[in-house]
Amino acid sequence: MIRADQPTVFPDSILVRVSSRDDGTVLDRTKLLIHDPTVVRTRQAFCEKNGVNYDDVVYQRIMYSDTATYNLIAEVDDRSTTKHTQEVVADALFTREKGVGMLLPVADCVATVVYDPVHDLLAVAHMGRHSTLTDLLTRLVAHFEANGAGAADLIVWMSPHATIKHYALEHFDQIHDEDWQGFVEIRDDGVHIDMSGHNRQVLVRADVRVENITISPIDTVESQDYFSHSRGGIHGRFAVLAMMK
């Protein structure tokens, strides 16, 4: 865990931490089990380093399939934690309960933490390419509002991720979409997309104040401190942990 890379935009009552390669991988695709004991011990150690018991954490699992919608929001509480269930499958987790951590494994995708300081509501969203192409963020802001929050009060932080400089796709159907103008570049090696920039635009259009949105400048492809698919490390994941104390 690199101290300089931790978010500073949240009040002291909110714990948000991002692990690094030195903390080990919190998900290993070379292993047959998602919850392989050695990987679980890595998760436990990272949580304990930050004063959190892994039993009080919800493990967020992202599922890729032909039928997945990539915009699923799950409300979680103490009954969703690892002392009761190994995982919760969802693209975003939302809680109103203090003492419930949410842990998201991620590589080049953008782990996005959203907090409402007025009503103490917290969410963690996995904003990879699939979810970025859905209405997940718009729906998440609406979910906060349905629980009494005002979009203008929300505080948002986006984790280290692959930036447009390195995030290249062979095909991208939205090249000419109006909403993606300014967030797509066509280069010799493919179509490069700016996921965090596009997602910031979505949030602003949902009435989140731009000054309340902080995007980590760390590019996971360039930094050796983080796992990166684009750099060839397809098996490892670092973690983003969020909890209201």
C-alpha positions as CSV (number, residue, x, y, z in Angstrom):
1,M,0.0,0.0,0.0
2,I,1.5,3.3,-1.1
3,R,0.7,6.2,1.2
4,A,1.0,8.8,-1.5
5,D,-1.6,7.0,-3.7
6,Q,-4.4,6.9,-1.1
7,P,-7.4,9.2,-1.6
8,T,-7.6,12.3,0.6
9,V,-11.0,13.6,-0.5
10,F,-13.1,11.8,2.1
11,P,-13.6,12.8,5.7
12,D,-11.8,10.9,8.4
13,S,-14.9,8.9,9.2
14,I,-14.6,7.2,5.7
15,L,-11.9,4.7,5.2
16,V,-10.9,4.2,1.5
17,R,-7.7,2.4,0.8
18,V,-6.0,1.0,-2.4
19,S,-3.5,-1.8,-2.2
20,S,-0.5,-2.3,-4.4
21,R,1.5,-5.2,-5.8
22,D,3.6,-5.4,-2.6
23,D,0.4,-6.3,-0.7
24,G,-0.1,-9.3,-3.0
25,T,-2.9,-10.2,-5.3
26,V,-6.5,-10.3,-3.9
27,L,-7.6,-12.4,-6.8
28,D,-5.5,-14.9,-8.7
29,R,-6.8,-16.2,-12.0
30,T,-4.2,-19.0,-12.1
31,K,-6.0,-20.7,-9.2
32,L,-9.0,-22.8,-9.6
33,L,-10.8,-21.2,-6.7
34,I,-11.9,-17.5,-6.5
35,H,-11.6,-17.8,-2.8
36,D,-8.4,-19.9,-2.7
37,P,-7.1,-19.8,1.0
38,T,-3.8,-18.2,0.1
39,V,-5.6,-15.4,-1.7
40,V,-8.1,-15.0,1.1
41,R,-5.2,-14.6,3.5
42,T,-3.9,-11.8,1.3
43,R,-7.3,-10.0,1.5
44,Q,-7.4,-10.6,5.3
45,A,-3.8,-9.1,5.7
46,F,-4.7,-6.0,3.7
47,C,-7.8,-5.4,5.7
48,E,-6.1,-5.9,9.0
49,K,-3.3,-3.5,7.9
50,N,-6.1,-0.9,7.7
51,G,-7.8,-1.8,11.0
52,V,-10.6,-3.8,9.3
53,N,-11.6,-7.4,10.0
54,Y,-12.2,-9.3,6.8
55,D,-15.3,-10.9,8.4
56,D,-16.8,-7.4,8.3
57,V,-16.2,-7.0,4.6
58,V,-18.3,-7.7,1.5
59,Y,-16.3,-9.2,-1.3
60,Q,-17.5,-7.8,-4.6
61,R,-17.3,-10.3,-7.5
62,I,-17.7,-9.2,-11.1
63,M,-19.2,-11.7,-13.5
64,Y,-18.6,-11.7,-17.2
65,S,-21.1,-13.5,-19.4
66,D,-23.2,-13.1,-22.5
67,T,-26.3,-12.4,-20.4
68,A,-24.7,-10.0,-17.9
69,T,-26.0,-6.4,-18.0
70,Y,-23.0,-4.8,-16.2
71,N,-25.3,-2.3,-14.4
72,L,-26.3,-4.4,-11.3
73,I,-26.5,-2.5,-8.0
74,A,-26.6,-4.5,-4.8
75,E,-27.5,-3.1,-1.4
76,V,-25.3,-4.7,1.3
77,D,-25.2,-4.8,5.0
78,D,-23.7,-6.9,7.8
79,R,-25.6,-10.0,6.4
80,S,-23.7,-9.6,3.1
81,T,-20.2,-9.8,4.8
82,T,-17.8,-12.7,4.5
83,K,-18.8,-14.1,7.9
84,H,-22.1,-14.9,6.2
85,T,-21.3,-15.3,2.5
86,Q,-18.1,-15.5,0.4
87,E,-19.1,-12.9,-2.2
88,V,-21.8,-10.7,-3.6
89,V,-22.0,-10.6,-7.4
90,A,-22.7,-7.0,-8.5
91,D,-21.3,-4.2,-10.6
92,A,-21.8,-1.7,-7.7
93,L,-22.3,-2.2,-4.0
94,F,-24.2,0.3,-1.9
95,T,-24.5,0.5,1.9
96,R,-26.0,2.7,4.5
97,E,-24.5,0.7,7.3
98,K,-21.4,1.8,9.2
99,G,-18.8,-0.9,9.9
100,V,-19.5,-2.7,6.7
101,G,-16.5,-2.7,4.3
102,M,-16.7,-3.3,0.6
103,L,-13.7,-4.8,-1.2
104,L,-13.3,-4.7,-5.0
105,P,-10.5,-6.5,-6.8
106,V,-9.4,-4.5,-9.9
107,A,-6.6,-4.2,-12.4
108,D,-6.9,-1.6,-15.3
109,C,-10.6,-0.9,-14.6
110,V,-11.7,2.1,-12.6
111,A,-12.8,1.4,-9.1
112,T,-15.1,4.3,-8.3
113,V,-16.1,5.2,-4.7
114,V,-19.1,7.4,-4.1
115,Y,-20.0,8.9,-0.7
116,D,-22.9,11.1,0.5
117,P,-21.7,13.1,3.5
118,V,-25.1,14.3,4.4
119,H,-26.9,11.0,4.8
120,D,-23.8,8.7,5.3
121,L,-24.3,6.5,2.2
122,L,-21.4,4.8,0.5
123,A,-21.0,2.9,-2.8
124,V,-18.2,1.1,-4.7
125,A,-18.6,0.6,-8.5
126,H,-16.6,-1.4,-10.9
127,M,-16.3,0.9,-13.9
128,G,-14.6,-1.2,-16.5
129,R,-15.2,-1.1,-20.2
130,H,-18.4,-3.1,-20.0
131,S,-20.0,-1.1,-17.2
132,T,-18.8,2.2,-18.7
133,L,-21.0,1.4,-21.7
134,T,-24.1,1.0,-19.5
135,D,-26.1,3.4,-17.4
136,L,-24.6,2.1,-14.2
137,L,-23.3,5.4,-13.0
138,T,-26.5,7.2,-13.8
139,R,-28.5,4.5,-12.0
140,L,-26.1,4.7,-9.0
141,V,-26.6,8.4,-8.6
142,A,-30.4,7.9,-8.9
143,H,-30.1,5.3,-6.2
144,F,-28.4,7.7,-3.9
145,E,-31.1,10.3,-4.7
146,A,-33.8,7.7,-4.0
147,N,-32.3,7.3,-0.5
148,G,-32.4,11.1,0.2
149,A,-29.1,12.2,-1.2
150,G,-28.5,15.2,-3.4
151,A,-26.3,14.6,-6.4
152,A,-24.5,17.9,-5.8
153,D,-23.4,16.6,-2.4
154,L,-21.8,13.4,-3.6
155,I,-18.0,13.0,-3.3
156,V,-16.4,10.7,-5.9
157,W,-12.9,9.2,-6.2
158,M,-11.7,7.0,-9.1
159,S,-8.8,4.6,-8.5
160,P,-5.5,4.0,-10.4
161,H,-6.5,2.6,-13.8
162,A,-5.4,2.3,-17.5
163,T,-5.6,5.7,-19.1
164,I,-6.5,6.6,-22.7
165,K,-2.7,6.5,-23.4
166,H,-2.7,2.7,-23.0
167,Y,-6.3,1.4,-23.0
168,A,-6.6,0.1,-26.5
169,L,-9.4,-2.0,-28.1
170,E,-9.5,-3.7,-31.4
171,H,-13.1,-2.6,-32.0
172,F,-15.3,0.0,-30.4
173,D,-18.8,0.5,-31.7
174,Q,-19.2,3.9,-30.0
175,I,-16.4,5.7,-31.9
176,H,-18.9,8.1,-33.6
177,D,-21.3,8.4,-30.7
178,E,-21.8,12.0,-29.5
179,D,-21.4,11.0,-25.9
180,W,-17.9,9.6,-26.6
181,Q,-16.5,12.6,-28.5
182,G,-13.3,13.7,-26.8
183,F,-12.9,10.3,-25.1
184,V,-11.8,8.2,-28.1
185,E,-8.6,8.2,-30.1
186,I,-7.9,6.1,-33.1
187,R,-4.3,5.0,-33.2
188,D,-2.2,2.5,-35.1
189,D,-2.6,-0.1,-32.4
190,G,-6.4,0.2,-32.0
191,V,-9.1,2.4,-30.5
192,H,-8.0,4.1,-27.3
193,I,-10.7,5.1,-24.8
194,D,-10.8,7.4,-21.8
195,M,-13.0,5.5,-19.3
196,S,-12.5,7.8,-16.3
197,G,-13.0,11.0,-18.4
198,H,-16.2,9.6,-19.9
199,N,-17.5,8.5,-16.5
200,R,-16.7,12.0,-15.1
201,Q,-18.9,13.4,-17.8
202,V,-21.7,11.0,-17.0
203,L,-21.5,12.1,-13.3
204,V,-21.5,15.8,-14.1
205,R,-24.6,15.3,-16.4
206,A,-26.2,13.6,-13.4
207,D,-25.6,16.8,-11.4
208,V,-22.6,15.7,-9.5
209,R,-20.3,18.7,-9.1
210,V,-17.1,18.4,-11.2
211,E,-15.1,19.8,-8.2
212,N,-16.3,16.8,-6.2
213,I,-14.9,14.3,-8.6
214,T,-11.2,13.2,-8.1
215,I,-9.5,10.9,-10.6
216,S,-6.3,9.2,-9.6
217,P,-3.5,10.2,-12.0
218,I,-1.8,6.8,-11.7
219,D,-1.8,4.8,-14.9
220,T,-1.7,1.1,-14.0
221,V,-0.1,0.2,-17.3
222,E,2.9,2.5,-16.6
223,S,3.2,2.0,-12.9
224,Q,5.0,-1.2,-11.7
225,D,3.2,-0.8,-8.4
226,Y,-0.2,-2.1,-9.6
227,F,-1.4,-5.1,-11.5
228,S,-2.3,-4.5,-15.1
229,H,-4.0,-6.7,-17.8
230,S,-2.8,-4.4,-20.5
231,R,0.8,-4.8,-19.4
232,G,0.4,-8.6,-19.5
233,G,-0.3,-9.3,-15.9
234,I,-3.7,-11.0,-16.5
235,H,-3.8,-13.0,-13.3
236,G,-3.4,-10.5,-10.4
237,R,-5.7,-7.8,-8.9
238,F,-5.1,-5.1,-6.4
239,A,-7.9,-4.0,-4.0
240,V,-10.0,-1.0,-3.2
241,L,-11.5,-1.1,0.2
242,A,-14.2,1.3,1.4
243,M,-16.0,1.5,4.8
244,M,-17.9,4.0,6.9
245,K,-16.4,3.9,10.4
